[in-house]
Amino acid sequence: MKRSFLLNEKDNIAVVLFDAVPGDVLTFDDLSVEVTENVPFGHKVALTDFQEGDLVYKYGQIIGRCTKDTPKGGWMHVHNIGSRRGGHNE
């Protein structure tokens, strides 16, 4: 069973299907990412280092902007992603 998934090759986040903890490694083809903080089941992990203002892609589409710097392997959720539906348009 897959423990995480990447929905589209354009995505810069992935979704975990377990409660990830620091040190867990997620692998997608030629990319490996070490989780740097607790990430709850069904939540997103950064596949790259994010700077405030960077676009966040899921489903191959922009879902929002990063609202604070987040390292590769970090938890991506409402505390650091401004949703496009919430007015954080590109």
Secondary structure in CASP SS format (residue, H / E / C, confidence):
PFRMAT SS
TARGET T0000
AUTHOR 0000-0000-0000
METHOD secondary structure of the structure
MODEL  1
M C 1.00
K C 1.00
R C 1.00
S E 1.00
F E 1.00
L C 1.00
L C 1.00
N C 1.00
E C 1.00
K C 1.00
D C 1.00
N C 1.00
I E 1.00
A E 1.00
V E 1.00
V E 1.00
L C 1.00
F C 1.00
D C 1.00
A E 1.00
V C 1.00
P C 1.00
G C 1.00
D C 1.00
V E 1.00
L E 1.00
T E 1.00
F E 1.00
D C 1.00
D C 1.00
L E 1.00
S E 1.00
V E 1.00
E E 1.00
V C 1.00
T C 1.00
E C 1.00
N C 1.00
V E 1.00
P C 1.00
F C 1.00
G C 1.00
H C 1.00
K E 1.00
V E 1.00
A E 1.00
L C 1.00
T C 1.00
D C 1.00
F E 1.00
Q C 1.00
E C 1.00
G C 1.00
D C 1.00
L E 1.00
V E 1.00
Y E 1.00
K E 1.00
Y C 1.00
G C 1.00
Q E 1.00
I E 1.00
I E 1.00
G E 1.00
R E 1.00
C E 1.00
T C 1.00
K C 1.00
D C 1.00
T E 1.00
P C 1.00
K C 1.00
G C 1.00
G C 1.00
W E 1.00
M E 1.00
H C 1.00
V C 1.00
H C 1.00
N C 1.00
I E 1.00
G E 1.00
S E 1.00
R H 1.00
R H 1.00
G H 1.00
G C 1.00
H C 1.00
N C 1.00
E C 1.00
END
